[in-house]
Amino acid sequence: MTQIPATMRFIDVARPGGPEELRLGQTATPRPKADEVLIRVQAAGVNRPDIQQRKGAYPPPPGASLILGLEAAGEIVACGADVTGFAIGDRVTALCNGGGYAAYVAVPATQCLPWPQGFDAIQAACLPENYFTVWANLFDLGRLGPEEMLLVHGGTSGIGITAIQMARAQGSKVFATAGSAEKCAFVETLGATAINYRTEDFAAVIAAATETRGVDVVLDMVGAPYTERNLRALARQGRLVQIAFMQGSVVQNLDLLPVMTKRLTITGSTMRPRSSADKGAIAKALRTCIWPLLEAGRFAPVVNRVFPLDQAAAAHALMESSAHIGKIVLDVAG
């Protein structure tokens, strides 16, 4: 049996602020509750909510670890008394409630999935936050069907790439916005039609490309500045799914008439506050519907750069620059 140390390395936030506030520290190793597994972390994904938490704008829900990190991959080294379906030695990737930026993390077993066959720790660590989020929002709430059309904003983000890949895998036609010629070219390699949001009006492009019909679903993380055009870009009975508000959540002087005349649905969700049962249901759906596609090589996460754990500040700076395409990962075991 693996010896579990009393203390572990983790990334501490000295005070709310910039990336420079991240530093390597030591803290007590968590102990798993009855429904949890303890994972020796090998890699952890970096996500936008981590940036917000570092700034003090996204506090963890009650009872969650105060340590940053919403996804991690590694080996189970201990199991709570009520855990079934997993055992010590299993290699898993987990949607964490917090705590991923550390040598060990305790996670409800329902929020874990095995590494897809052929994946390493870095690839496995890229999966939970994006795949849980896209499945819950694009397919559960957005009800995107194989014959429908989708517009994804932020097409080269981890979420954007995942949404494009999963939608294309089921046969949906996809449009995606990106902010440079390089990023648009990458979007095209994924099988989506790219729209450069810096030089083009995405609503006008959608209207022209669909002969004014519009798309069936818009997956948006930008927020207020895009709302009016998102509604314009939707077809009758279309669905606007909001997963973040990177440029604000308050819309001024919005005309809601299109919602009525086109019978639109505006919806959205957050992942972190959901119950373990909710997250477990998403995990089961992913294992049934998406894991076989990953193992068959139909698509895979795109890794932009890997940083050692003690360079978490550099990882955050890169994410905030928006210069990356794909996922940023921390190598915790290295």
C-alpha positions as CSV (number, residue, x, y, z in Angstrom):
1,M,0.0,0.0,0.0
2,T,1.2,3.5,-0.8
3,Q,2.4,5.4,2.2
4,I,0.3,8.6,2.5
5,P,2.3,11.5,4.0
6,A,0.9,13.8,6.7
7,T,1.7,16.9,4.7
8,M,1.8,17.7,0.9
9,R,2.8,20.3,-1.6
10,F,0.1,22.6,-2.9
11,I,-0.3,26.0,-4.5
12,D,-1.2,28.7,-2.0
13,V,-2.8,32.0,-2.8
14,A,-1.0,34.6,-0.6
15,R,-3.8,37.1,-1.1
16,P,-6.4,37.9,-3.7
17,G,-4.7,39.4,-6.7
18,G,-2.6,38.6,-9.8
19,P,-0.7,35.4,-10.7
20,E,2.3,36.6,-8.6
21,E,0.2,35.8,-5.5
22,L,0.5,32.0,-6.2
23,R,3.3,30.2,-4.3
24,L,4.3,26.7,-3.4
25,G,3.5,25.7,0.1
26,Q,2.9,22.8,2.5
27,T,-0.4,21.8,4.1
28,A,-2.0,18.8,5.7
29,T,-2.9,15.9,3.3
30,P,-6.6,15.5,3.1
31,R,-8.3,12.4,4.3
32,P,-11.2,11.0,2.3
33,K,-14.8,11.0,3.6
34,A,-16.9,7.9,3.4
35,D,-18.0,8.6,-0.2
36,E,-14.6,9.9,-1.4
37,V,-11.4,8.6,-2.8
38,L,-8.0,10.1,-2.2
39,I,-6.0,10.6,-5.4
40,R,-2.2,11.1,-5.6
41,V,-2.3,13.8,-8.3
42,Q,-0.1,13.5,-11.3
43,A,-1.5,16.4,-13.4
44,A,-4.1,19.1,-12.9
45,G,-5.9,21.2,-15.5
46,V,-6.0,25.0,-15.3
47,N,-9.3,26.7,-15.9
48,R,-10.9,30.2,-16.0
49,P,-12.7,29.7,-12.7
50,D,-9.3,29.2,-11.0
51,I,-8.3,32.7,-12.2
52,Q,-11.5,34.1,-10.7
53,Q,-10.9,32.3,-7.4
54,R,-7.3,33.6,-7.3
55,K,-8.7,37.1,-7.6
56,G,-11.2,36.5,-4.8
57,A,-14.2,36.6,-7.1
58,Y,-15.2,33.0,-7.1
59,P,-15.2,31.5,-3.6
60,P,-15.5,27.8,-3.1
61,P,-18.9,26.4,-2.1
62,P,-19.4,25.4,1.6
63,G,-17.4,22.4,2.5
64,A,-15.1,22.4,-0.6
65,S,-11.3,22.6,-0.4
66,L,-10.0,26.2,-0.4
67,I,-7.1,25.1,-2.7
68,L,-7.4,25.9,-6.4
69,G,-8.0,23.3,-9.0
70,L,-11.2,21.8,-10.4
71,E,-9.8,18.8,-12.3
72,A,-7.0,16.3,-11.7
73,A,-5.7,13.0,-12.8
74,G,-3.8,10.4,-10.8
75,E,-3.9,7.2,-8.8
76,I,-6.3,6.3,-6.1
77,V,-4.4,5.7,-2.8
78,A,-7.3,5.4,-0.4
79,C,-11.0,4.8,-0.5
80,G,-13.7,5.9,1.9
81,A,-15.9,3.2,3.6
82,D,-18.8,3.7,1.2
83,V,-17.0,3.8,-2.1
84,T,-17.9,1.2,-4.7
85,G,-16.7,0.8,-8.3
86,F,-13.1,2.1,-7.6
87,A,-10.2,0.6,-5.8
88,I,-6.7,1.5,-4.6
89,G,-4.4,1.6,-7.6
90,D,-7.0,2.7,-10.1
91,R,-6.0,5.6,-12.4
92,V,-8.7,8.1,-12.5
93,T,-9.5,11.6,-13.7
94,A,-11.8,13.6,-11.4
95,L,-14.0,16.7,-11.4
96,C,-12.8,18.2,-8.1
97,N,-14.8,20.5,-5.9
98,G,-11.5,22.2,-5.3
99,G,-8.0,21.0,-4.3
100,G,-6.5,19.9,-7.7
101,Y,-3.4,22.1,-7.4
102,A,-1.9,19.8,-4.8
103,A,-0.1,16.5,-4.4
104,Y,-3.2,14.8,-3.1
105,V,-6.9,15.6,-3.5
106,A,-10.0,14.0,-2.0
107,V,-13.0,13.7,-4.4
108,P,-16.4,12.1,-4.3
109,A,-16.1,8.8,-6.1
110,T,-19.1,9.6,-8.2
111,Q,-17.1,12.5,-9.8
112,C,-14.3,10.2,-11.0
113,L,-13.8,8.4,-14.3
114,P,-11.1,6.0,-15.5
115,W,-8.4,7.3,-17.8
116,P,-9.6,6.5,-21.3
117,Q,-7.5,3.7,-22.8
118,G,-4.3,5.1,-24.3
119,F,-4.4,8.4,-22.4
120,D,-1.6,9.6,-20.1
121,A,-2.0,11.8,-17.0
122,I,-1.6,15.0,-18.8
123,Q,-4.4,14.2,-21.3
124,A,-6.6,12.7,-18.7
125,A,-6.3,15.9,-16.6
126,C,-7.7,17.9,-19.5
127,L,-11.1,16.1,-19.5
128,P,-13.3,16.7,-16.4
129,E,-14.1,20.4,-16.3
130,N,-14.6,20.8,-20.0
131,Y,-16.3,17.5,-20.7
132,F,-18.7,17.7,-17.8
133,T,-19.5,21.3,-18.6
134,V,-20.1,20.8,-22.3
135,W,-22.2,17.7,-21.8
136,A,-24.4,19.3,-19.1
137,N,-24.9,22.5,-21.1
138,L,-24.8,21.6,-24.8
139,F,-26.5,18.3,-24.7
140,D,-28.6,18.2,-21.5
141,L,-29.8,21.9,-21.4
142,G,-29.2,22.8,-25.0
143,R,-30.5,19.5,-26.4
144,L,-28.3,19.8,-29.5
145,G,-29.3,17.2,-32.0
146,P,-27.3,15.5,-34.8
147,E,-29.1,17.4,-37.6
148,E,-28.9,20.8,-35.8
149,M,-26.5,23.7,-36.1
150,L,-24.4,25.2,-33.3
151,L,-22.5,28.4,-32.7
152,V,-19.7,28.2,-30.2
153,H,-18.0,31.3,-28.9
154,G,-14.3,31.0,-27.9
155,G,-13.7,28.2,-30.3
156,T,-10.0,27.7,-29.3
157,S,-10.6,27.6,-25.6
158,G,-10.7,24.2,-23.8
159,I,-14.5,24.4,-23.6
160,G,-14.8,25.6,-27.2
161,I,-12.6,22.8,-28.6
162,T,-14.5,20.2,-26.6
163,A,-17.9,21.5,-27.8
164,I,-16.8,21.5,-31.4
165,Q,-15.4,18.0,-31.2
166,M,-18.4,16.5,-29.4
167,A,-20.9,18.3,-31.7
168,R,-19.1,17.3,-34.9
169,A,-18.8,13.7,-33.6
170,Q,-22.6,13.4,-33.6
171,G,-23.0,15.1,-37.0
172,S,-23.9,18.6,-36.1
173,K,-22.8,21.6,-38.2
174,V,-20.7,24.0,-36.2
175,F,-19.7,27.6,-36.4
176,A,-17.1,29.0,-34.0
177,T,-15.7,32.4,-33.2
178,A,-12.0,33.1,-32.6
179,G,-9.9,36.3,-32.5
180,S,-7.1,35.8,-34.9
181,A,-6.3,34.3,-38.3
182,E,-4.2,31.6,-36.6
183,K,-7.0,30.7,-34.2
184,C,-9.6,30.7,-37.0
185,A,-7.4,28.3,-39.1
186,F,-7.2,26.0,-36.1
187,V,-11.0,26.0,-35.7
188,E,-11.3,25.0,-39.3
189,T,-9.1,21.9,-38.7
190,L,-11.7,20.7,-36.2
191,G,-14.4,20.8,-38.8
192,A,-16.1,24.0,-37.8
193,T,-16.7,27.1,-39.8
194,A,-14.6,29.9,-38.3
195,I,-15.7,33.5,-37.7
196,N,-13.2,36.1,-36.8
197,Y,-15.0,38.2,-34.2
198,R,-12.5,41.0,-34.5
199,T,-13.3,41.6,-38.2
200,E,-16.7,40.1,-38.7
201,D,-20.2,40.4,-37.2
202,F,-20.9,36.8,-36.2
203,A,-24.7,37.3,-36.4
204,A,-24.4,38.6,-40.0
205,V,-22.2,35.7,-41.0
206,I,-24.6,33.2,-39.5
207,A,-27.5,34.8,-41.3
208,A,-25.7,34.7,-44.6
209,A,-24.4,31.1,-44.1
210,T,-27.9,29.7,-43.1
211,E,-30.0,31.8,-45.5
212,T,-31.4,33.8,-42.5
213,R,-32.5,30.6,-40.8
214,G,-30.0,30.9,-37.9
215,V,-28.5,28.2,-35.7
216,D,-30.3,26.0,-33.2
217,V,-28.0,26.4,-30.3
218,V,-25.5,29.1,-29.2
219,L,-23.0,28.2,-26.5
220,D,-21.7,31.5,-25.0
221,M,-19.1,32.4,-22.4
222,V,-18.7,36.1,-23.3
223,G,-21.9,37.4,-21.9
224,A,-23.6,40.8,-22.1
225,P,-22.0,42.3,-25.3
226,Y,-23.0,39.3,-27.3
227,T,-26.5,38.7,-26.0
228,E,-28.5,40.8,-28.6
229,R,-26.5,39.3,-31.5
230,N,-26.9,35.8,-30.0
231,L,-30.6,36.1,-30.0
232,R,-30.5,37.4,-33.6
233,A,-28.4,34.4,-34.7
234,L,-30.8,31.8,-33.3
235,A,-33.3,30.0,-35.4
236,R,-36.9,29.5,-34.3
237,Q,-37.1,27.5,-31.1
238,G,-33.4,28.0,-30.7
239,R,-31.5,27.8,-27.4
240,L,-29.0,30.3,-25.9
241,V,-26.9,28.4,-23.4
242,Q,-24.8,30.7,-21.1
243,I,-21.9,29.1,-19.3
244,A,-19.8,32.2,-18.3
245,F,-19.8,36.0,-18.4
246,M,-16.2,37.0,-19.3
247,Q,-17.4,40.5,-20.3
248,G,-20.2,41.0,-17.9
249,S,-23.6,39.6,-17.0
250,V,-25.8,42.8,-17.1
251,V,-27.3,43.6,-20.4
252,Q,-28.6,47.2,-21.0
253,N,-31.5,48.0,-23.2
254,L,-32.1,44.5,-24.5
255,D,-35.1,43.9,-26.7
256,L,-36.6,40.6,-25.7
257,L,-39.2,40.5,-28.5
258,P,-37.2,37.9,-30.5
259,V,-37.5,35.5,-27.5
260,M,-41.3,35.6,-28.0
261,T,-41.5,35.8,-31.7
262,K,-39.0,33.0,-32.3
263,R,-40.0,31.0,-29.2
264,L,-36.4,31.0,-27.9
265,T,-35.0,29.5,-24.7
266,I,-32.3,31.3,-22.6
267,T,-30.7,28.9,-20.2
268,G,-27.3,28.1,-18.6
269,S,-25.7,26.7,-15.5
270,T,-22.7,26.5,-13.3
271,M,-21.0,23.2,-12.5
272,R,-19.2,23.6,-9.2
273,P,-22.2,24.1,-6.9
274,R,-24.0,21.1,-8.2
275,S,-24.5,18.1,-6.0
276,S,-22.3,15.0,-6.2
277,A,-25.4,13.1,-7.4
278,D,-25.8,15.5,-10.3
279,K,-22.2,15.3,-11.2
280,G,-22.3,11.6,-10.9
281,A,-25.1,11.4,-13.4
282,I,-23.1,13.5,-15.9
283,A,-20.1,11.2,-15.3
284,K,-22.2,8.1,-16.2
285,A,-23.4,9.8,-19.4
286,L,-19.8,10.6,-20.4
287,R,-18.6,7.1,-19.7
288,T,-21.4,5.7,-21.9
289,C,-21.5,8.2,-24.7
290,I,-18.1,9.9,-24.9
291,W,-15.4,7.7,-23.4
292,P,-15.8,5.1,-26.2
293,L,-15.2,7.9,-28.8
294,L,-12.0,9.0,-26.9
295,E,-10.7,5.4,-26.7
296,A,-11.5,4.9,-30.5
297,G,-9.4,8.0,-31.3
298,R,-12.3,10.0,-32.7
299,F,-11.0,13.1,-30.9
300,A,-8.8,14.1,-28.0
301,P,-8.1,17.2,-25.8
302,V,-5.7,19.7,-27.3
303,V,-2.8,20.4,-24.9
304,N,-1.2,23.8,-25.4
305,R,1.4,23.8,-22.7
306,V,2.4,22.0,-19.5
307,F,4.0,23.7,-16.5
308,P,5.5,22.3,-13.4
309,L,3.4,22.8,-10.3
310,D,5.7,25.4,-8.9
311,Q,5.2,27.5,-12.1
312,A,1.4,27.8,-11.6
313,A,1.8,31.6,-11.7
314,A,3.2,31.3,-15.3
315,A,0.3,29.0,-16.2
316,H,-2.2,31.6,-14.9
317,A,-0.5,34.4,-16.8
318,L,-0.7,32.5,-20.0
319,M,-4.4,31.7,-19.5
320,E,-5.1,35.4,-18.8
321,S,-3.3,36.4,-22.0
322,S,-5.7,34.4,-24.1
323,A,-2.7,33.6,-26.4
324,H,-3.1,29.9,-26.0
325,I,-5.0,27.4,-28.1
326,G,-6.3,24.4,-26.0
327,K,-5.6,23.3,-22.5
328,I,-3.0,24.5,-20.0
329,V,-1.9,21.8,-17.5
330,L,0.1,21.6,-14.3
331,D,2.5,18.6,-14.0
332,V,2.1,17.9,-10.3
333,A,4.2,14.7,-10.2
334,G,7.2,16.0,-12.2
